[in-house]
Amino acid sequence: ETGVTQTPRHLVMGMTNKKSLKCEQHLGHNAMYWYKQSAKKPLELMFVYSLEERVENNSVPSRFSPECPNSSHLFLHLHTLQPEDSALYLCASSQDLGQTNEKLFFGSGTQLSVL
Amino acid sequence: GEDVEQSLFLSVREGDSSVINCTYTDSSSTYLYWYKQEPGAGLQLLTYIFSNMDMKQDQRLTVLLNKKDKHLSLRIADTQTGDSAIYFCAEKSGGYNKLIFGAGTRLAVHP
């Protein structure tokens, strides 16, 4: 148990659906991240939030919309996805941004399949 | 540009040592990390090394860093079946906490 919980664990959706991924951390961390892990590419950083403010949007298409209502919760809203968006979406948190040695704590991920 | 490379597969016999290798490109990286991902789980920090160190040992794990060649390795002594997982090398690059991950090395341990 890493202290970072993601739901759902698995999600199958059609290209016209709208769904949301949820992440919750119980570690008192101030920074949260979304990563995409697929068979074709290593871990890709998608979004970074620090104290509920987005600090990086790594050229992610607008069909992915993050939301961070407080420092413990992070959402990824999905709409009109493409089959190539099928991947494992991992949430992570760390104590703060900008620390010299900052350790990431990952959730177990949401395995997304887009039909 | 930033890039981290690893071999994709490694197969070892139970009880032998495993050595997983990684090369990186950013010479200014301050910390380098090894993460482990077991089936159906997220990544878990295994160990890390500061860039001014050559070696770090933590129980069965030994990390070696050759900064000149930008080469990092993870040695697992007395490899067990529970060590079967994907191992990711990562370097801390750029501002805040941007980690650049390799593609991961899948370690298979057989009897």
Interface residues (C-beta under 8 A of the other chain):
Chain A: T2 V4 Q6 A31 Y33 K41 P42 L43 L45 V48 S50 V55 E56 L90 A92 S94 L97 G98 Q99 T100 N101 E102 K103 L104 F105 F106 G107 S108 G109
Chain B: V4 T30 Y31 Y35 G40 A41 G42 L43 Q44 L45 Y48 F50 F88 K92 G95 Y96 N97 K98 L99 F101 G102 A103 G104
